[in-house]
Amino acid sequence: MTNSSTVNPEDCTLQTCSLDYARIDYIPSLPANATYLSFFSLILVVQIGLGSRYRTWGFMAGMFCGILLEILGYIGPAFVSASIYLCLGRLINTIGAEISRFKPRTYACVFVFCDVISILLQVVGGAITASARDNYQDANARRVRQKGVHIMLGGLAYQVFSLTLFMILWGEFSLRASKAPAEMKNQGFEKLRSTFKFKAFRPALWLATICIFIRSVFRVVELNQGFGGPIANNEPSFLVLEGPMIIIATGVLTIFHPGVCFAGNWDAADWSLRAEDKGNKDKQSL
């Protein structure tokens, strides 16, 4: 092996330098990552097909960006969260907007806005961190990298906060809906609500949300310790709490796709319109 002391760390390869020069203390598993890539690629193709067929454009856009960016990096889950937020408003309209503490559009707009803030913080933090890579041994570069990490950490922590608040408000609506009298529920979607697919959609959405939450908490703890910390250099925890959590989240949102589970009523349940005026669009084919 070449003497590492004469090699620029940025030019290192496994053949020329020790792992001491690497940013992580392990060689990533090619089989594991290839498996994750295969799953994400398959889910992405199916999402495009289902989104085009059922015209769930907003949901599909979030899922497309989320899955693609999860393949390329780490910011993808924020986009998947945005797709989940869009679903809640439609669920509320379908069950009964009068039951909800807030208007359906309020949930969607507030949480998507929170998602945008989270994404911007992660992008800015990532850009600052990447800009300092060329001067790996420079003290100022290390400070710049740390600043970028702190900004990314802020974005991820904000995402965890948003998801927590989202689950609390969603749980509160679910409790109100379970106690609400039948006359407060949207009669135009009564037949849809009785179907297995629609009933299965809600626990599927919960599972996807919880998986993204677990992954986001993991990333917050990881970044809080820094890229040189024990969690960032523990491949087993990464292989369990990063890729698989998002595979499960996007997988259940593909198996229980809203276009399928709403039986073509995605537009009719649009949170930007009053569900009472759209009830006549409940498909007779259910």
Backbone torsions as a table, in degrees:
resi	resn	phi	psi	omega
1	MET	NA	142.1	178.5
2	THR	-65.8	147.4	177.8
3	ASN	-61.2	114.9	-174.5
4	SER	-62.3	-26.9	-175.3
5	SER	-67.9	-17.4	-179.5
6	THR	-100.1	3.6	-176.2
7	VAL	-109.6	133.3	174.2
8	ASN	-64.0	125.6	-178.5
9	PRO	-54.4	-30.9	-179.8
10	GLU	-69.7	-18.5	-178.9
11	ASP	-101.4	8.4	-175.1
12	CYS	-70.1	148.3	168.9
13	THR	-130.0	173.6	178.2
14	LEU	-63.0	-24.9	-178.3
15	GLN	-84.0	-23.9	-173.0
16	THR	-106.1	-20.7	-173.7
17	CYS	-135.3	159.1	173.8
18	SER	-75.7	157.7	175.5
19	LEU	-64.7	-11.6	177.0
20	ASP	-60.9	-24.4	-179.8
21	TYR	-87.2	-7.8	-176.2
22	ALA	-79.7	160.1	178.0
23	ARG	-81.9	-17.4	172.5
24	ILE	-128.4	157.4	-172.1
25	ASP	-94.3	16.3	179.8
26	TYR	-143.7	160.0	175.2
27	ILE	-91.6	117.5	-177.2
28	PRO	-54.9	141.7	-179.2
29	SER	-73.2	116.3	178.7
30	LEU	-66.5	-45.6	179.4
31	PRO	-59.3	-42.7	-179.1
32	ALA	-64.1	-46.5	-178.1
33	ASN	-69.6	-33.3	176.1
34	ALA	-66.6	-36.6	177.1
35	THR	-64.7	-44.6	178.9
36	TYR	-62.4	-41.5	178.8
37	LEU	-60.4	-40.9	179.7
38	SER	-63.2	-44.8	179.1
39	PHE	-62.2	-48.4	-178.4
40	PHE	-62.9	-39.6	179.7
41	SER	-63.6	-43.2	179.0
42	LEU	-64.3	-45.7	-179.9
43	ILE	-62.2	-40.0	-179.6
44	LEU	-61.8	-45.4	-179.9
45	VAL	-62.3	-44.7	-179.3
46	VAL	-66.0	-39.2	178.5
47	GLN	-62.0	-41.4	178.4
48	ILE	-63.1	-43.1	179.8
49	GLY	-63.6	-47.7	-179.2
50	LEU	-68.5	-40.0	179.7
51	GLY	-63.5	-38.6	178.5
52	SER	-70.3	-39.7	-178.5
53	ARG	-67.0	-44.2	-175.7
54	TYR	-97.9	1.2	175.2
55	ARG	59.1	40.4	176.3
56	THR	-91.9	65.9	-167.6
57	TRP	-62.5	-47.4	-179.3
58	GLY	-63.2	-45.3	177.8
59	PHE	-61.3	-44.3	-178.2
60	MET	-64.6	-38.4	-179.9
61	ALA	-61.4	-45.2	178.6
62	GLY	-64.3	-42.5	-180.0
63	MET	-67.8	-41.2	179.7
64	PHE	-60.8	-50.8	179.9
65	CYS	-63.7	-40.9	-178.1
66	GLY	-63.6	-47.0	-178.6
67	ILE	-68.7	-43.8	-179.7
68	LEU	-62.0	-43.7	-178.8
69	LEU	-74.1	-23.6	173.0
70	GLU	-70.5	-33.8	175.2
71	ILE	-66.7	-40.6	-174.1
72	LEU	-87.5	-24.8	-175.3
73	GLY	-164.9	-134.6	-171.7
74	TYR	-130.1	1.0	-173.8
75	ILE	-89.9	-7.4	-173.4
76	GLY	-55.0	-42.2	-176.2
77	PRO	-56.4	-28.2	178.5
78	ALA	-63.4	-34.9	178.7
79	PHE	-74.0	-36.4	176.1
80	VAL	-64.0	-38.4	176.9
81	SER	-59.8	-40.2	179.4
82	ALA	-60.4	-40.1	177.5
83	SER	-63.5	-39.2	177.9
84	ILE	-64.0	-41.3	179.9
85	TYR	-61.3	-37.1	178.7
86	LEU	-64.2	-30.6	-178.1
87	CYS	-70.3	-34.1	-174.6
88	LEU	-62.9	-43.2	179.4
89	GLY	-58.7	-39.2	179.4
90	ARG	-72.2	-35.8	175.1
91	LEU	-61.6	-42.9	-179.8
92	ILE	-63.4	-45.0	178.3
93	ASN	-61.9	-38.7	-177.8
94	THR	-70.3	-37.6	180.0
95	ILE	-80.1	-46.8	179.7
96	GLY	156.6	105.7	-177.5
97	ALA	-64.2	-27.5	-179.4
98	GLU	-67.4	-20.5	-179.6
99	ILE	-77.3	-29.8	-171.7
100	SER	-71.3	145.0	175.9
101	ARG	-69.0	-34.6	179.4
102	PHE	-121.2	163.1	176.5
103	LYS	-66.8	146.7	180.0
104	PRO	-53.9	-40.0	-178.5
105	ARG	-66.8	-26.5	179.5
106	THR	-63.7	-44.7	178.3
107	TYR	-57.8	-50.5	-175.9
108	ALA	-63.7	-49.0	-175.8
109	CYS	-64.5	-44.8	-177.5
110	VAL	-64.3	-47.3	-174.9
111	PHE	-76.2	-32.3	174.4
112	VAL	-66.3	-39.0	176.3
113	PHE	-61.6	-43.6	176.4
114	CYS	-59.8	-38.3	178.8
115	ASP	-64.0	-40.2	179.2
116	VAL	-61.3	-43.7	178.0
117	ILE	-60.6	-45.2	179.3
118	SER	-60.4	-44.3	-179.7
119	ILE	-63.2	-44.9	-179.1
120	LEU	-61.8	-43.1	179.0
121	LEU	-63.2	-41.4	179.8
122	GLN	-68.0	-38.2	179.0
123	VAL	-66.9	-47.0	-179.9
124	VAL	-62.8	-45.9	178.9
125	GLY	-61.6	-41.8	178.1
126	GLY	-64.7	-38.7	179.6
127	ALA	-66.2	-41.6	178.6
128	ILE	-64.8	-43.2	178.7
129	THR	-62.0	-44.6	-178.8
130	ALA	-66.5	-32.6	-177.5
131	SER	-67.0	-19.3	-177.8
132	ALA	-96.3	2.9	-173.8
133	ARG	-68.9	-30.5	-173.8
134	ASP	-66.4	-23.6	-179.5
135	ASN	-113.6	67.7	-170.0
136	TYR	-60.2	-37.1	-174.3
137	GLN	-97.3	2.5	-178.6
138	ASP	-83.5	132.4	-177.2
139	ALA	-62.7	-40.0	179.3
140	ASN	-65.0	-38.3	178.2
141	ALA	-63.8	-37.5	178.2
142	ARG	-64.9	-37.8	178.0
143	ARG	-66.3	-40.0	178.7
144	VAL	-64.0	-43.3	178.2
145	ARG	-60.6	-41.7	-179.2
146	GLN	-65.3	-36.7	176.6
147	LYS	-62.4	-42.9	177.9
148	GLY	-62.5	-40.3	178.6
149	VAL	-62.5	-41.4	-179.7
150	HIS	-64.0	-38.5	178.4
151	ILE	-67.5	-43.6	176.1
152	MET	-60.5	-41.0	179.0
153	LEU	-61.2	-40.2	177.1
154	GLY	-62.1	-41.7	178.2
155	GLY	-63.5	-42.1	179.3
156	LEU	-69.4	-39.5	178.1
157	ALA	-64.0	-37.9	177.5
158	TYR	-66.0	-35.9	176.8
159	GLN	-65.1	-41.9	177.3
160	VAL	-61.9	-42.6	178.0
161	PHE	-61.2	-45.4	-179.4
162	SER	-62.3	-44.6	179.3
163	LEU	-63.8	-39.2	178.5
164	THR	-62.6	-47.6	179.0
165	LEU	-63.3	-39.9	178.6
166	PHE	-60.0	-46.6	-178.8
167	MET	-66.0	-35.7	177.9
168	ILE	-64.4	-48.1	-178.4
169	LEU	-68.1	-37.6	177.6
170	TRP	-65.5	-42.9	177.4
171	GLY	-62.4	-38.6	179.1
172	GLU	-64.9	-41.1	177.4
173	PHE	-65.4	-41.7	-179.8
174	SER	-60.3	-39.7	178.6
175	LEU	-65.9	-43.5	178.4
176	ARG	-62.9	-40.4	-178.6
177	ALA	-65.8	-36.6	-179.0
178	SER	-68.0	-23.4	-178.3
179	LYS	-102.0	-7.1	-174.9
180	ALA	-73.9	142.7	176.0
181	PRO	-69.0	158.3	-175.3
182	ALA	-59.6	-33.5	-176.6
183	GLU	-69.1	-16.8	177.8
184	MET	-85.0	-11.4	-177.8
185	LYS	-88.4	155.8	-177.0
186	ASN	-73.3	107.6	-176.8
187	GLN	-69.1	-23.9	179.8
188	GLY	-65.4	-21.6	-179.1
189	PHE	-114.2	18.4	-177.8
190	GLU	-59.8	-42.1	-179.3
191	LYS	-66.6	-39.5	178.2
192	LEU	-63.1	-43.3	-177.8
193	ARG	-63.7	-21.9	-178.3
194	SER	-84.4	-7.5	-176.8
195	THR	-79.4	151.4	178.4
196	PHE	-62.2	-40.8	-176.5
197	LYS	-61.4	-43.5	-179.9
198	PHE	-68.7	-41.6	178.4
199	LYS	-62.5	-35.5	-179.2
200	ALA	-75.5	-22.1	-175.9
201	PHE	-65.0	-38.5	-176.5
202	ARG	-65.3	-49.6	175.3
203	PRO	-63.8	-31.0	177.1
204	ALA	-64.8	-40.9	178.7
205	LEU	-66.9	-37.8	175.3
206	TRP	-61.7	-45.7	-179.3
207	LEU	-61.1	-43.9	179.2
208	ALA	-61.7	-42.9	-179.7
209	THR	-63.9	-43.9	-179.3
210	ILE	-64.7	-39.4	179.1
211	CYS	-63.9	-42.6	177.8
212	ILE	-65.9	-37.6	177.9
213	PHE	-62.4	-46.6	179.1
214	ILE	-59.7	-45.9	-180.0
215	ARG	-62.6	-40.9	-178.2
216	SER	-67.3	-40.4	176.6
217	VAL	-62.5	-42.3	177.6
218	PHE	-57.9	-44.7	-178.9
219	ARG	-67.3	-35.6	177.7
220	VAL	-63.6	-47.0	179.0
221	VAL	-63.2	-41.5	-179.4
222	GLU	-61.6	-50.2	-177.9
223	LEU	-70.7	-28.9	178.0
224	ASN	-62.9	-31.4	176.5
225	GLN	-83.5	-15.0	-178.0
226	GLY	90.6	163.2	-178.9
227	PHE	-66.3	-17.5	177.4
228	GLY	-95.0	3.5	-177.5
229	GLY	-75.1	169.0	-176.7
230	PRO	-64.6	-35.6	-178.6
231	ILE	-71.3	-41.2	179.4
232	ALA	-63.9	-21.3	-178.7
233	ASN	-109.4	20.8	177.8
234	ASN	-112.0	100.8	-175.4
235	GLU	-65.6	-41.5	-179.9
236	PRO	-55.9	-43.7	179.3
237	SER	-65.7	-37.0	177.7
238	PHE	-64.7	-43.2	-177.5
239	LEU	-69.7	-19.6	179.5
240	VAL	-95.9	-41.1	-169.7
241	LEU	-100.4	-5.3	177.6
242	GLU	-102.4	-87.2	-175.0
243	GLY	-56.7	-50.3	-177.4
244	PRO	-60.0	-35.1	178.8
245	MET	-62.5	-40.4	-179.0
246	ILE	-78.1	-30.8	174.5
247	ILE	-62.8	-44.4	178.5
248	ILE	-63.4	-45.9	-177.9
249	ALA	-60.7	-50.3	-178.7
250	THR	-73.2	-29.3	179.4
251	GLY	-66.0	-46.5	-179.6
252	VAL	-69.1	-29.5	177.2
253	LEU	-77.9	-7.7	172.8
254	THR	-94.5	-46.2	177.4
255	ILE	-62.5	-44.5	177.4
256	PHE	-107.1	60.9	-178.3
257	HIS	-65.5	137.8	-178.3
258	PRO	-60.4	-31.4	177.0
259	GLY	-61.8	-40.0	178.6
260	VAL	-74.1	-47.6	-174.5
261	CYS	-70.8	-26.9	175.1
262	PHE	-89.0	2.7	176.0
263	ALA	51.6	44.0	178.4
264	GLY	82.2	6.0	-178.0
265	ASN	-99.2	19.9	-178.7
266	TRP	-58.1	-46.6	179.1
267	ASP	-69.3	-38.3	-179.2
268	ALA	-63.8	-27.3	-179.9
269	ALA	-96.7	14.9	-176.1
270	ASP	-54.0	130.1	-178.8
271	TRP	-68.8	-13.8	-179.6
272	SER	-84.9	-3.6	-180.0
273	LEU	-125.6	154.7	177.0
274	ARG	-74.2	122.7	-176.8
275	ALA	-61.8	-28.1	-179.8
276	GLU	-62.2	-33.0	-178.6
277	ASP	-84.1	-8.2	-177.3
278	LYS	-110.8	-1.3	-173.6
279	GLY	-58.4	-28.2	-178.6
280	ASN	-69.0	-4.0	178.8
281	LYS	-91.8	4.6	175.8
282	ASP	-62.4	117.4	-170.2
283	LYS	-67.4	137.7	177.8
284	GLN	-74.2	-12.2	-176.7
285	SER	-81.5	-2.8	-178.4
286	LEU	-60.0	NA	NA
